[in-house]
Amino acid sequence: MSEPEDLPYDVFAKACPSRRVFEHVTGKWGALVLGRLTREPQRFGELRGQVDGISDRLLTQTLRTLTDDGLVSRTVPSDAPGHPVYRLTDAGADVAVSVRTLISSVENAMTRVSYPAP
């Protein structure tokens, strides 16, 4: 069932579909995958190697979720069947800009925040 176009989305409203997408984007793996895809389209193995600590299962699940949300597209090049390429959609690129800004803000604040030693 589609939402009427004249109603604004409100991520703070429990029943709003934007809340679900927001949760996918702001979850640890969703944010890291979106942040990494801002640089260039990538294959599964490239992403796995650049998002340290993510398992194959979680990367598969994250990519599927972000694709279902319309933030990432999956294409299989004719010259490399079985090796899909993942890239941001226009909507995903818009969201990923904010994710990258958040990532930069966190990295820049690290000298001023308290965190437990590893």
C-alpha positions, -999 to +999 in steps of 0.1 A: +000+000+000+016+033-010+016+064+011-003+095-001+021+119-017+009+150+003+018+135+036+054+142+048+075+114+060+084+116+097+112+094+109+101+101+145+067+085+139+068+048+147+046+038+118+064+059+092+082+038+066+111+062+067+119+049+102+127+015+088+150+029+062+166+052+088+173+021+109+190+004+080+211+034+071+222+041+107+229+006+117+266-002+120+269-022+088+245-002+067+264+031+075+298+015+068+287+000+035+271+032+023+301+052+034+324+029+014+302+029-017+305+067-019+340+063-034+331+040-063+310+010-073+324-022-059+321-059-061+312-080-030+348-091-023+361-055-026+335-043+000+342-072+023+379-063+023+372-026+030+347-030+057+368-046+084+350-071+106+319-077+085+311-114+077+300-126+043+265-133+058+261-098+072+275-081+041+250-101+020+221-092+043+232-055+044+235-053+006+201-070+001+184-047+026+200-015+011+190-027-024+154-035-013+153+001+002+164+015-032+196+030-019+220+005-037+217-011-071+231-045-080+241-052-116+259-081-132+282-071-159+281-092-191+318-096-190+318-110-155+287-132-149+284-142-112+303-111-100+277-084-093+287-048-089+270-027-062+266+011-066+246+038-049+214+049-065+206+086-067+187+083-034+215+063-019+241+089-030+220+116-013+219+096+019+255+085+017+267+122+017+252+126+051+267+093+063+302+103+051+297+137+069+288+118+101+318+095+097+341+125+093+326+142+123+331+112+145+367+107+133+375+144+139+359+143+174+379+113+186+406+134+204+378+150+224+356+121+234+360+094+260+360+058+249+372+026+265+406+013+254+404-017+231 
